[in-house]
Amino acid sequence: MKAFVFPGQGAQFVGMGKDLYDNNEQARAMFERANEILGFRITDLMFEGTDEDLRQTAVTQPAIFLHSVILATVLGTEIKPDMTAGHSLGEFSALVVSGALSFDDGVRLVSARAKAMQKACELKPSTMAAIIALPDEKVEEICAAQDGIVVCANYNCPGQLVISGEIDAINAACEAAKAAGAKRALPLKVGGAFHSPCMEPARAELAAAIESTEFHTPSCPVYQNVDAKPHTDPAEIKANLVAQLTAPVRWTQTVQNMIADGCTEFIEIGPGKVLQGLVSKIDRSVAVSGHQ
């Protein structure tokens, strides 16, 4: 069984999607449609912008989503997934590719999510940090012991966990992690504390946007970040998407569950190769490949 997996924030690069736009009529039409929906030419920023342009959450998220979804559409009927999943933002790509969400609605929702998250980031200075080579339980224990908000945000693979929260609490947790034997504990260059209670202000805004959007039964199960389980019920999918904003991304558990359910091949679609690396670290017995 094959799974399509879609990357999240951090996979962006200048020039992303340009080959698609230049060489495929269908892709060009989809990019132009997205420019229209967004109200600005995101393609100019993707193809010729600066790293700084692409790092703004309101640009990054739609850019990665468009690259992933348009690429999957162009690949078309050649390969069809038996199951799908996406890392954080990538969950929206998975939902569009599986037919749970239309392309236009996907663009609108990703843009609404990015703007809501950007606003939440500006309300309270916050950040994220990667903790390398400590057991998950130890990192959870360290987070719980700090003053202020700091939580486990991304369970990426065994020995690689991302924490998220207020800046002072993150710095204190990084020091504690190093003292506990972490190989590395390094703050990430992100706009704020995604997948933590710091995103609470964005929740109501995103919930309203999701609630007013029509979702359909997907063509294959979508394994969602919040519980790492397969979902096909539109109401459940919507609730999980809202919860995802302040809950951790359970990527390790998602990949393990997909393998337990019969997946033998993971195909990453979109910019970068991050997920291919993570899947290999979670289970070396499965095949991984990618389309960029």
Buried (B, 14 or more C-beta within 10 A) or exposed (E): EBBBBBBBBBBBBBEBBBEBBEEBEEBBEBBEBBBEBBEEBBBEBBBEBEEEBBBBBBBBBBBBBBBBBBBBBBBEEEEEBBBBBBBBBBBBBBBBBBBBBBBBBBBBBBBBBBBBBBBBBEEBEBBBBBBBBBEBEBBBEBBEEBEBBBBBBBBBBBBBBBBBBBBBBBBBBBBBBBEBEBEBBEBBEBBBBBBBBBBBBBBEBBBEBBEEBEBBEBBBBBBBBBBBBBBBEBEBBBBBBBBBBBBBBBBBBBBBBBBEBEBEBBBBBBBBBBBBBBBBBBBEEBEBEBBB
